[in-house]
Amino acid sequence: MTLERRALVVRGGWDGHEPVGATDLFIPYLRGRGFAVQVADSPAPYADPELMSGIDLVVQCVTMSTIAPPEIAGLVAAVESGTGLAGWHGGIVDSYRASADYLQLVGGQFVAHAARCAPGERTDEQSDNYVAHRITMTPAAAEHPITEGIADFDLETEQYWVLTDDYVDVLATTTTAVRPWAAWTRPVTAPAVWTRRWGRGRVFVATPGHKVEVLRDPNVRTIVERGLLWAAR
């Protein structure tokens, strides 16, 4: 008899990333693949070692929030013990800016999304940062179960500039172009999809996913769905 796996979906923070709608897009997918899904609106469950010991996958969608020391300690311990951690966009790489332990666990942090127009032309809407850009597969992507069969593809949405370390296994990149008004003088390439092994656990990150409409893109949705399964214990 195969025991049902358990997923914990943690969602909240800035509403602009549609944390409820975004995670609701993938909860039926997880249930259809044999996961019992529990949903929380804060990272408080991370501090419960009994609960976390039975979680096979954490799906986190929390942007610009804070995490208490017992919560991050619990999450790190769970991942080191084999719990998977997965997420997209700001829900995983712009979650807890003040926690060095969290940044080390995930392997990257959002720092910018370059605007599509000069300062005097902006409207102060989210769309100021919607730019056409390409998600480029790395050679490793061709044989990885998350990205196998997926070619380079284009999006028009926020393009994340992230800081990462060399302990991430990069499956896709994206290159931010030079802007005449900007401070940088050459294109900047950053990871867009990566994985990370931490102890016995697996971490999956995709930077596309600003809103539900982006997550519905066939390429993005496939990468996220596969990433959730890859990360799970």
VOTOR-88676 format. One record per residue (C-alpha): residue in one letter; x, y, z. Coordinates in nm, 3 decimals, always signed. Layout:
<sites>
{'a'; {X; Y; Z}}
...
</sites>
This chain:
<sites>
{'m'; {+0.000; +0.000; +0.000}}
{'t'; {+0.139; +0.341; -0.101}}
{'l'; {+0.103; +0.610; +0.163}}
{'e'; {-0.041; +0.944; +0.048}}
{'r'; {+0.218; +1.218; +0.031}}
{'r'; {+0.155; +1.549; +0.204}}
{'a'; {+0.202; +1.900; +0.067}}
{'l'; {+0.195; +2.221; +0.269}}
{'v'; {+0.101; +2.533; +0.072}}
{'v'; {+0.208; +2.853; +0.249}}
{'r'; {+0.071; +3.168; +0.089}}
{'g'; {+0.037; +3.534; +0.172}}
{'g'; {+0.234; +3.857; +0.173}}
{'w'; {+0.189; +4.115; -0.102}}
{'d'; {-0.146; +4.071; -0.278}}
{'g'; {-0.010; +4.188; -0.612}}
{'h'; {+0.129; +3.841; -0.675}}
{'e'; {-0.215; +3.686; -0.629}}
{'p'; {-0.097; +3.426; -0.375}}
{'v'; {-0.438; +3.263; -0.337}}
{'g'; {-0.522; +3.246; -0.707}}
{'a'; {-0.170; +3.139; -0.800}}
{'t'; {-0.154; +2.851; -0.555}}
{'d'; {-0.513; +2.749; -0.629}}
{'l'; {-0.394; +2.689; -0.984}}
{'f'; {-0.165; +2.407; -0.868}}
{'i'; {-0.347; +2.256; -0.570}}
{'p'; {-0.577; +2.042; -0.790}}
{'y'; {-0.269; +1.925; -0.982}}
{'l'; {-0.105; +1.808; -0.660}}
{'r'; {-0.420; +1.638; -0.536}}
{'g'; {-0.452; +1.462; -0.870}}
{'r'; {-0.107; +1.317; -0.817}}
{'g'; {-0.177; +1.176; -0.477}}
{'f'; {-0.094; +1.458; -0.239}}
{'a'; {-0.299; +1.554; +0.061}}
{'v'; {-0.278; +1.934; +0.062}}
{'q'; {-0.281; +2.159; +0.369}}
{'v'; {-0.296; +2.538; +0.325}}
{'a'; {-0.160; +2.802; +0.565}}
{'d'; {-0.166; +3.182; +0.543}}
{'s'; {+0.163; +3.234; +0.730}}
{'p'; {+0.494; +3.052; +0.787}}
{'a'; {+0.384; +2.958; +1.141}}
{'p'; {+0.356; +2.585; +1.056}}
{'y'; {+0.729; +2.575; +0.983}}
{'a'; {+0.790; +2.601; +1.357}}
{'d'; {+0.597; +2.280; +1.427}}
{'p'; {+0.850; +1.995; +1.404}}
{'e'; {+0.587; +1.722; +1.435}}
{'l'; {+0.390; +1.865; +1.144}}
{'m'; {+0.695; +1.932; +0.927}}
{'s'; {+0.834; +1.583; +0.977}}
{'g'; {+0.538; +1.450; +0.779}}
{'i'; {+0.546; +1.708; +0.497}}
{'d'; {+0.688; +1.588; +0.166}}
{'l'; {+0.660; +1.918; -0.021}}
{'v'; {+0.634; +2.283; +0.078}}
{'v'; {+0.490; +2.511; -0.190}}
{'q'; {+0.556; +2.867; -0.081}}
{'c'; {+0.396; +3.179; -0.228}}
{'v'; {+0.476; +3.457; +0.020}}
{'t'; {+0.614; +3.792; -0.100}}
{'m'; {+0.779; +4.071; +0.101}}
{'s'; {+0.707; +3.932; +0.443}}
{'t'; {+0.895; +3.831; +0.758}}
{'i'; {+0.976; +3.500; +0.921}}
{'a'; {+1.046; +3.434; +1.289}}
{'p'; {+1.363; +3.249; +1.396}}
{'p'; {+1.177; +2.930; +1.502}}
{'e'; {+0.993; +2.929; +1.168}}
{'i'; {+1.301; +2.953; +0.948}}
{'a'; {+1.486; +2.705; +1.169}}
{'g'; {+1.199; +2.462; +1.127}}
{'l'; {+1.187; +2.505; +0.750}}
{'v'; {+1.562; +2.456; +0.713}}
{'a'; {+1.554; +2.148; +0.934}}
{'a'; {+1.267; +1.999; +0.734}}
{'v'; {+1.441; +2.053; +0.400}}
{'e'; {+1.766; +1.912; +0.533}}
{'s'; {+1.569; +1.604; +0.639}}
{'g'; {+1.415; +1.555; +0.296}}
{'t'; {+1.114; +1.786; +0.263}}
{'g'; {+1.101; +1.952; -0.079}}
{'l'; {+1.067; +2.329; -0.116}}
{'a'; {+0.928; +2.479; -0.435}}
{'g'; {+0.790; +2.808; -0.560}}
{'w'; {+0.790; +3.078; -0.823}}
{'h'; {+0.860; +3.448; -0.862}}
{'g'; {+0.850; +3.669; -0.552}}
{'g'; {+0.672; +3.398; -0.357}}
{'i'; {+1.003; +3.220; -0.311}}
{'v'; {+1.284; +3.462; -0.407}}
{'d'; {+1.143; +3.777; -0.245}}
{'s'; {+0.987; +3.626; +0.065}}
{'y'; {+1.200; +3.704; +0.370}}
{'r'; {+1.467; +3.956; +0.276}}
{'a'; {+1.595; +3.994; +0.632}}
{'s'; {+1.668; +3.623; +0.686}}
{'a'; {+2.016; +3.516; +0.581}}
{'d'; {+1.930; +3.154; +0.662}}
{'y'; {+1.636; +3.167; +0.422}}
{'l'; {+1.844; +3.323; +0.143}}
{'q'; {+2.106; +3.051; +0.183}}
{'l'; {+1.840; +2.780; +0.170}}
{'v'; {+1.680; +2.911; -0.150}}
{'g'; {+2.000; +3.019; -0.321}}
{'g'; {+1.884; +3.348; -0.469}}
{'q'; {+1.717; +3.681; -0.401}}
{'f'; {+1.520; +3.917; -0.626}}
{'v'; {+1.682; +4.260; -0.653}}
{'a'; {+1.513; +4.432; -0.949}}
{'h'; {+1.285; +4.417; -1.249}}
{'a'; {+1.389; +4.674; -1.503}}
{'a'; {+1.119; +4.911; -1.625}}
{'r'; {+1.015; +4.913; -1.990}}
{'c'; {+1.022; +5.292; -2.024}}
{'a'; {+1.207; +5.598; -1.898}}
{'p'; {+1.116; +5.742; -1.556}}
{'g'; {+0.913; +6.030; -1.698}}
{'e'; {+0.695; +5.793; -1.901}}
{'r'; {+0.592; +5.558; -1.618}}
{'t'; {+0.242; +5.535; -1.475}}
{'d'; {+0.325; +5.385; -1.133}}
{'e'; {+0.132; +5.073; -1.233}}
{'q'; {+0.269; +4.719; -1.228}}
{'s'; {+0.265; +4.727; -1.608}}
{'d'; {+0.560; +4.969; -1.602}}
{'n'; {+0.771; +4.658; -1.544}}
{'y'; {+0.614; +4.431; -1.806}}
{'v'; {+0.880; +4.378; -2.069}}
{'a'; {+0.920; +4.135; -2.354}}
{'h'; {+1.201; +3.894; -2.274}}
{'r'; {+1.321; +3.543; -2.347}}
{'i'; {+1.363; +3.248; -2.111}}
{'t'; {+1.667; +3.062; -2.245}}
{'m'; {+1.727; +2.698; -2.165}}
{'t'; {+2.074; +2.591; -2.057}}
{'p'; {+2.239; +2.275; -2.196}}
{'a'; {+2.153; +2.096; -1.870}}
{'a'; {+1.782; +2.161; -1.930}}
{'a'; {+1.760; +1.917; -2.220}}
{'e'; {+1.796; +1.611; -1.997}}
{'h'; {+1.641; +1.738; -1.673}}
{'p'; {+1.293; +1.608; -1.585}}
{'i'; {+1.171; +1.962; -1.513}}
{'t'; {+1.267; +2.110; -1.849}}
{'e'; {+1.309; +1.818; -2.089}}
{'g'; {+1.148; +1.895; -2.424}}
{'i'; {+1.095; +2.267; -2.351}}
{'a'; {+1.259; +2.511; -2.592}}
{'d'; {+1.343; +2.876; -2.533}}
{'f'; {+1.027; +3.083; -2.500}}
{'d'; {+0.919; +3.445; -2.475}}
{'l'; {+0.715; +3.625; -2.211}}
{'e'; {+0.591; +3.978; -2.159}}
{'t'; {+0.579; +4.028; -1.785}}
{'e'; {+0.817; +4.115; -1.503}}
{'q'; {+1.170; +4.000; -1.578}}
{'y'; {+1.352; +3.916; -1.258}}
{'w'; {+1.710; +4.022; -1.194}}
{'v'; {+1.826; +3.792; -0.914}}
{'l'; {+2.145; +3.746; -0.717}}
{'t'; {+2.245; +3.381; -0.680}}
{'d'; {+2.544; +3.165; -0.585}}
{'d'; {+2.722; +2.885; -0.769}}
{'y'; {+2.551; +2.612; -0.567}}
{'v'; {+2.241; +2.644; -0.783}}
{'d'; {+2.193; +2.415; -1.083}}
{'v'; {+2.063; +2.651; -1.351}}
{'l'; {+1.811; +2.517; -1.602}}
{'a'; {+1.716; +2.848; -1.767}}
{'t'; {+1.838; +3.206; -1.776}}
{'t'; {+1.707; +3.544; -1.884}}
{'t'; {+1.904; +3.849; -1.994}}
{'t'; {+1.806; +4.201; -1.892}}
{'a'; {+1.885; +4.447; -2.169}}
{'v'; {+2.061; +4.780; -2.133}}
{'r'; {+1.831; +5.083; -2.098}}
{'p'; {+1.951; +5.426; -2.210}}
{'w'; {+1.842; +5.572; -1.875}}
{'a'; {+1.975; +5.291; -1.656}}
{'a'; {+2.295; +5.263; -1.455}}
{'w'; {+2.422; +4.936; -1.607}}
{'t'; {+2.610; +4.943; -1.937}}
{'r'; {+2.594; +4.583; -2.061}}
{'p'; {+2.326; +4.311; -2.066}}
{'v'; {+2.289; +4.116; -1.741}}
{'t'; {+2.212; +3.743; -1.749}}
{'a'; {+2.057; +3.586; -1.439}}
{'p'; {+1.908; +3.243; -1.360}}
{'a'; {+1.537; +3.208; -1.433}}
{'v'; {+1.487; +2.843; -1.332}}
{'w'; {+1.712; +2.656; -1.092}}
{'t'; {+1.731; +2.365; -0.853}}
{'r'; {+1.931; +2.318; -0.536}}
{'r'; {+2.009; +2.022; -0.313}}
{'w'; {+2.007; +2.103; +0.059}}
{'g'; {+2.082; +1.813; +0.288}}
{'r'; {+1.844; +1.537; +0.181}}
{'g'; {+1.595; +1.790; +0.042}}
{'r'; {+1.542; +1.946; -0.297}}
{'v'; {+1.466; +2.311; -0.376}}
{'f'; {+1.301; +2.428; -0.700}}
{'v'; {+1.273; +2.792; -0.810}}
{'a'; {+1.118; +2.951; -1.121}}
{'t'; {+1.131; +3.330; -1.145}}
{'p'; {+0.845; +3.371; -1.398}}
{'g'; {+0.502; +3.381; -1.234}}
{'h'; {+0.411; +3.741; -1.152}}
{'k'; {+0.039; +3.677; -1.183}}
{'v'; {-0.195; +3.388; -1.255}}
{'e'; {-0.200; +3.476; -1.625}}
{'v'; {+0.176; +3.420; -1.646}}
{'l'; {+0.150; +3.089; -1.462}}
{'r'; {-0.109; +2.979; -1.720}}
{'d'; {+0.149; +3.013; -1.999}}
{'p'; {+0.196; +2.651; -2.115}}
{'n'; {+0.574; +2.658; -2.074}}
{'v'; {+0.567; +2.822; -1.732}}
{'r'; {+0.291; +2.597; -1.605}}
{'t'; {+0.468; +2.283; -1.723}}
{'i'; {+0.795; +2.388; -1.561}}
{'v'; {+0.623; +2.466; -1.231}}
{'e'; {+0.419; +2.145; -1.226}}
{'r'; {+0.725; +1.935; -1.300}}
{'g'; {+0.926; +2.133; -1.047}}
{'l'; {+0.677; +2.060; -0.772}}
{'l'; {+0.699; +1.687; -0.838}}
{'w'; {+1.077; +1.693; -0.870}}
{'a'; {+1.121; +1.871; -0.537}}
{'a'; {+0.881; +1.650; -0.340}}
{'r'; {+1.023; +1.380; -0.117}}
</sites>
